[in-house]
Amino acid sequence: MARLSVNRVKQQKIHLESVVKERTSEIAEQNNQLEHQKAEIEEKSNDILDSIKYAERIQQTILPADEFMEEMFEEHFVLFRPKDIVSGDFYWAAVSKKMFLFSAIDCTGHGVPGAFVSIVGHNGLTRAIKEFGHSKPSDILDTLREIVIDAFKGQGKADVKDGMDVALCGIDYDKMILHYSGANNPCVIIRNGEIHEIKADKQPIGQFEYGKPFTAHEFPLEKGDVIYTYTDGYIDQFGGVKGKKFKSRPFKKLLLEIVDKPMNEQKSILNDKFIEWCGEHEQIDDVCVFGVRI
C-alpha cells in the first residue's frame, strides 16, 4: 500500500510538472503575442502622431506670419493654445482697401475635425477679400457664410452642419474708425479704464434657420484704445477651487486689470492665469485671444 501511495504521488508530481510546463509555455506565447500587439499599436500610434504633427505644420501655414502682423499693428498679441496638436480655433489678419482686418475664429469641434473646418474658414475669408473684393467685416461675413454653406453641401449625402463663430474687426486708420461684425463672438474695446462691448449677431457662420445679414457696427477710435477679440475656450474652461467655468465677466475684469501693460506682458499674464485656473483640470477647448492697441 505504501509503495502504491508513493507511485501515485510520483505520478501526480509528474502530471503537475507537465501541466506547469504546458501552462508556462502558453503564458510565454501569450506574452509574445501581447508584446507583438503592443509594438503594432505603438507603431500605429506613432504613425498617427506623425500625421497629426504634419497636419499642424500645414495648419501653421494659414496663420499670419509674425513679420506681417508686426507690419500691420505696432502693438498686438495673440494667445493661441490648441487643445490638441491641431486646432479648431485660428486667427486671421489681412489688409483690404486700406482696412486692416483681424479676427479670432472658433470652428466647430477641435483637433483634426476642427482643423479641417478651419481650412474652409481661412479660405473663405481670403476669397471674400481677394475674389469678391470686400473690405467691410459685415460684407465679408455674409460672403463667408455663403462659401461655408456651399463647401459643406452634401453632394447627395446629408449636409454637414459645421460652421464657425467669428469676431471680425477692421480698422480704418485714416478715419480712426473700428468696423466690426460678429457671428456669436463679441468685440471688447477698453478706453480709459472703461469697457465698451459690441455685441455679436446671435447666429453662426454656416447653416442657420433664422439667418439674416450680419450687422455692420462702427466705433470711433482714439489713440491708446485696446481692442480684444476672442473665442470661448478661455471663458468656458473649468478650473479654480470649485471646478467651475472661468466665465465672461471675470475674463473682461482680467482684461481691464492688464490693459495698460505691454501687449507681450498681457499675453504672458493671460497664459499664466489660464494655466493656474486649469490646475489639474484638462483643457477642454482651443483658446484664442487677439489684442490690438491703437
C-alpha positions as CSV (number, residue, x, y, z in Angstrom):
1,M,0.0,0.0,0.0
2,A,2.9,2.4,0.9
3,R,4.6,1.7,-2.4
4,L,1.3,2.3,-4.3
5,S,0.9,5.6,-2.5
6,V,4.4,6.7,-3.3
7,N,3.9,5.8,-7.0
8,R,0.6,7.8,-7.0
9,V,2.4,10.8,-5.6
10,K,5.1,10.5,-8.2
11,Q,2.6,10.3,-11.0
12,Q,0.7,13.3,-9.6
13,K,4.0,15.2,-9.4
14,I,4.9,14.3,-13.0
15,H,1.4,15.3,-14.1
16,L,1.7,18.6,-12.2
17,E,5.1,19.4,-13.6
18,S,3.7,18.7,-17.1
19,V,0.8,21.0,-16.5
20,V,3.0,23.7,-15.2
21,K,5.4,23.4,-18.1
22,E,2.5,23.5,-20.6
23,R,0.9,26.5,-18.8
24,T,4.3,28.3,-18.7
25,S,4.6,27.7,-22.4
26,E,1.1,29.1,-23.0
27,I,1.9,32.2,-20.9
28,A,5.1,32.7,-22.7
29,E,3.3,32.5,-26.1
30,Q,0.6,34.9,-24.8
31,N,3.3,37.4,-23.6
32,N,5.0,37.2,-27.0
33,Q,1.6,37.9,-28.7
34,L,1.0,40.8,-26.3
35,E,4.4,42.3,-27.0
36,H,3.8,42.0,-30.7
37,Q,0.4,43.7,-30.4
38,K,2.0,46.4,-28.2
39,A,4.6,47.0,-30.8
40,E,2.0,47.2,-33.6
41,I,-0.1,49.7,-31.5
42,E,2.9,51.8,-30.7
43,E,3.9,51.9,-34.4
44,K,0.3,52.9,-35.5
45,S,0.1,55.5,-32.7
46,N,3.5,57.0,-33.8
47,D,2.2,57.0,-37.4
48,I,-1.0,58.8,-36.4
49,L,1.0,61.2,-34.2
50,D,3.4,61.9,-37.1
51,S,0.5,62.6,-39.4
52,I,-1.1,65.0,-36.9
53,K,2.2,66.8,-36.4
54,Y,2.5,67.2,-40.2
55,A,-1.1,68.5,-40.2
56,E,0.0,71.0,-37.6
57,R,2.7,72.3,-39.9
58,I,0.2,72.6,-42.7
59,Q,-2.3,74.5,-40.4
60,Q,0.5,76.8,-39.3
61,T,0.8,78.0,-42.9
62,I,-2.7,79.5,-42.8
63,L,-1.8,81.6,-39.7
64,P,-0.5,85.1,-40.4
65,A,3.3,85.4,-40.3
66,D,4.8,87.3,-37.4
67,E,6.5,89.7,-39.7
68,F,3.2,90.5,-41.4
69,M,1.5,91.0,-38.1
70,E,4.2,93.4,-36.9
71,E,3.8,95.4,-40.1
72,M,0.0,95.6,-39.6
73,F,0.0,96.5,-35.9
74,E,2.5,98.5,-33.9
75,E,1.3,96.7,-30.7
76,H,-0.6,93.5,-30.6
77,F,-0.6,89.9,-29.2
78,V,-2.2,86.6,-30.0
79,L,-2.6,84.0,-27.3
80,F,-3.1,80.7,-29.2
81,R,-3.5,77.5,-27.2
82,P,-4.8,74.5,-29.2
83,K,-6.4,71.8,-27.0
84,D,-4.8,69.2,-29.2
85,I,-1.9,69.4,-31.6
86,V,-4.1,70.9,-34.3
87,S,-6.8,73.4,-33.6
88,G,-10.4,74.3,-34.5
89,D,-9.6,77.9,-33.4
90,F,-7.4,80.1,-35.7
91,Y,-6.6,83.7,-36.1
92,W,-6.6,85.7,-39.3
93,A,-5.3,89.1,-40.4
94,A,-5.3,90.9,-43.8
95,V,-5.4,94.3,-45.5
96,S,-8.2,95.1,-48.0
97,K,-8.7,98.6,-49.4
98,K,-6.8,100.3,-46.5
99,M,-8.9,98.3,-44.0
100,F,-6.7,96.5,-41.5
101,L,-8.7,93.3,-40.7
102,F,-8.2,90.9,-37.9
103,S,-10.2,88.1,-36.3
104,A,-10.3,85.2,-33.8
105,I,-12.3,82.4,-35.3
106,D,-13.8,79.4,-33.5
107,C,-14.7,76.5,-35.7
108,T,-17.0,73.6,-34.8
109,G,-15.0,71.0,-32.9
110,H,-11.3,70.8,-32.1
111,G,-8.4,68.6,-33.0
112,V,-8.4,67.1,-36.5
113,P,-12.1,67.7,-37.3
114,G,-11.9,71.4,-36.2
115,A,-8.7,71.8,-38.2
116,F,-10.5,70.7,-41.4
117,V,-13.2,73.3,-40.8
118,S,-10.5,76.0,-40.0
119,I,-9.1,75.5,-43.5
120,V,-12.5,76.1,-45.0
121,G,-12.9,79.2,-42.9
122,H,-9.5,80.6,-43.8
123,N,-10.0,80.0,-47.5
124,G,-13.5,81.7,-47.2
125,L,-12.1,84.8,-45.5
126,T,-9.3,85.1,-48.1
127,R,-11.7,84.6,-51.0
128,A,-14.1,87.2,-49.6
129,I,-11.5,90.0,-49.8
130,K,-9.5,88.8,-52.9
131,E,-12.1,87.3,-55.1
132,F,-15.2,89.3,-54.0
133,G,-13.3,92.5,-53.2
134,H,-14.9,93.1,-49.7
135,S,-13.3,95.2,-47.0
136,K,-16.1,95.8,-44.5
137,P,-16.5,93.0,-41.9
138,S,-20.3,92.6,-42.4
139,D,-19.9,92.1,-46.1
140,I,-17.0,89.6,-45.5
141,L,-19.1,87.6,-43.0
142,D,-22.1,87.5,-45.4
143,T,-19.9,86.1,-48.2
144,L,-18.1,83.8,-45.8
145,R,-21.4,82.2,-44.7
146,E,-22.3,81.5,-48.4
147,I,-18.9,80.0,-49.0
148,V,-19.0,77.8,-45.9
149,I,-22.6,76.6,-46.6
150,D,-21.6,75.8,-50.2
151,A,-18.4,74.0,-49.1
152,F,-20.4,71.7,-46.8
153,K,-23.2,70.8,-49.1
154,G,-23.8,67.1,-49.1
155,Q,-23.2,66.3,-52.7
156,G,-26.2,63.9,-52.5
157,K,-25.4,63.0,-48.9
158,A,-26.6,64.5,-45.6
159,D,-25.4,68.2,-45.3
160,V,-22.8,68.9,-42.8
161,K,-23.9,71.4,-40.1
162,D,-20.5,72.5,-39.1
163,G,-19.5,76.2,-39.2
164,M,-17.8,78.8,-37.1
165,D,-18.2,81.7,-34.7
166,V,-16.3,84.9,-35.7
167,A,-15.5,88.3,-34.3
168,L,-14.2,90.2,-37.3
169,C,-12.7,93.7,-36.9
170,G,-11.5,96.2,-39.4
171,I,-9.5,99.3,-38.5
172,D,-9.7,102.4,-40.8
173,Y,-6.6,104.3,-39.5
174,D,-7.3,107.3,-41.8
175,K,-10.7,107.9,-40.2
176,M,-9.9,106.3,-36.9
177,I,-13.0,104.1,-37.0
178,L,-13.3,100.5,-35.9
179,H,-15.6,98.4,-38.2
180,Y,-16.9,95.2,-36.5
181,S,-19.3,92.4,-37.3
182,G,-19.7,89.3,-35.3
183,A,-21.2,85.8,-35.5
184,N,-21.8,84.9,-31.8
185,N,-18.5,86.3,-30.7
186,P,-18.3,89.9,-29.4
187,C,-15.7,92.6,-29.6
188,V,-14.3,94.4,-26.5
189,I,-12.7,97.8,-26.5
190,I,-11.1,99.3,-23.4
191,R,-10.6,103.0,-23.1
192,N,-9.5,104.9,-20.0
193,G,-10.4,102.1,-17.7
194,E,-13.8,101.6,-19.2
195,I,-15.1,98.6,-21.2
196,H,-17.1,99.0,-24.4
197,E,-18.5,95.8,-25.7
198,I,-20.1,95.4,-29.1
199,K,-22.5,92.5,-29.2
200,A,-22.4,89.9,-32.0
201,D,-25.4,88.7,-34.0
202,K,-26.7,85.5,-32.5
203,Q,-26.1,83.4,-35.5
204,P,-23.1,81.3,-36.7
205,I,-21.3,81.2,-40.0
206,G,-23.0,78.2,-41.5
207,Q,-26.4,76.8,-41.9
208,F,-28.9,78.5,-39.6
209,E,-32.7,78.5,-39.9
210,Y,-33.1,82.2,-39.0
211,G,-30.1,83.6,-40.8
212,K,-30.0,87.3,-41.7
213,P,-27.4,89.7,-43.0
214,F,-24.7,90.4,-40.4
215,T,-24.9,93.8,-38.7
216,A,-22.3,96.4,-39.5
217,H,-21.0,98.2,-36.4
218,E,-18.8,101.3,-36.2
219,F,-16.9,102.6,-33.2
220,P,-14.9,105.8,-33.2
221,L,-11.3,105.1,-32.1
222,E,-8.9,107.1,-30.0
223,K,-5.1,106.7,-29.6
224,G,-4.5,104.2,-26.8
225,D,-7.7,102.1,-27.2
226,V,-7.2,98.4,-26.9
227,I,-9.4,96.0,-28.9
228,Y,-9.9,92.4,-28.0
229,T,-11.5,89.6,-29.9
230,Y,-11.5,86.0,-28.5
231,T,-13.1,82.6,-28.8
232,D,-15.0,80.9,-26.0
233,G,-12.2,78.5,-25.0
234,Y,-10.8,80.7,-22.2
235,I,-14.2,81.7,-20.6
236,D,-15.6,78.1,-20.8
237,Q,-12.6,76.5,-19.2
238,F,-13.3,74.6,-16.0
239,G,-10.9,75.2,-13.1
240,G,-10.4,77.0,-9.8
241,V,-11.2,75.7,-6.4
242,K,-14.8,74.7,-7.3
243,G,-14.0,73.4,-10.8
244,K,-16.4,75.9,-12.5
245,K,-16.1,77.8,-15.7
246,F,-14.0,80.9,-15.8
247,K,-16.9,82.9,-17.4
248,S,-17.1,86.1,-19.4
249,R,-17.4,88.7,-16.6
250,P,-14.2,87.6,-14.8
251,F,-12.4,87.4,-18.1
252,K,-13.3,91.0,-19.0
253,K,-12.3,92.1,-15.5
254,L,-8.9,90.5,-16.1
255,L,-8.5,92.3,-19.3
256,L,-9.3,95.6,-17.5
257,E,-6.6,94.8,-14.9
258,I,-3.9,94.2,-17.5
259,V,-4.9,96.6,-20.3
260,D,-2.2,99.2,-19.5
261,K,0.7,96.6,-19.6
262,P,2.7,96.0,-22.7
263,M,1.0,93.6,-25.1
264,N,3.5,90.8,-24.7
265,E,3.2,91.0,-21.0
266,Q,-0.6,90.9,-21.3
267,K,-0.2,87.7,-23.3
268,S,2.0,86.1,-20.6
269,I,-0.4,87.1,-17.8
270,L,-3.4,85.6,-19.7
271,N,-1.5,82.4,-20.4
272,D,-0.2,82.1,-16.8
273,K,-3.7,82.8,-15.4
274,F,-5.2,80.2,-17.7
275,I,-2.7,77.5,-16.6
276,E,-3.3,78.5,-12.9
277,W,-7.1,78.3,-13.4
278,C,-6.9,74.9,-15.1
279,G,-4.9,73.4,-12.2
280,E,-5.5,69.6,-12.5
281,H,-8.4,70.1,-14.9
282,E,-7.8,69.1,-18.6
283,Q,-8.0,71.9,-21.2
284,I,-11.5,71.4,-22.7
285,D,-11.3,73.5,-25.9
286,D,-9.0,75.5,-28.1
287,V,-8.1,79.0,-26.9
288,C,-7.5,82.1,-29.0
289,V,-7.3,85.7,-27.7
290,F,-6.3,88.6,-30.1
291,G,-5.4,92.0,-28.8
292,V,-4.5,95.2,-30.7
293,R,-3.6,98.6,-29.2
294,I,-4.3,101.7,-31.3
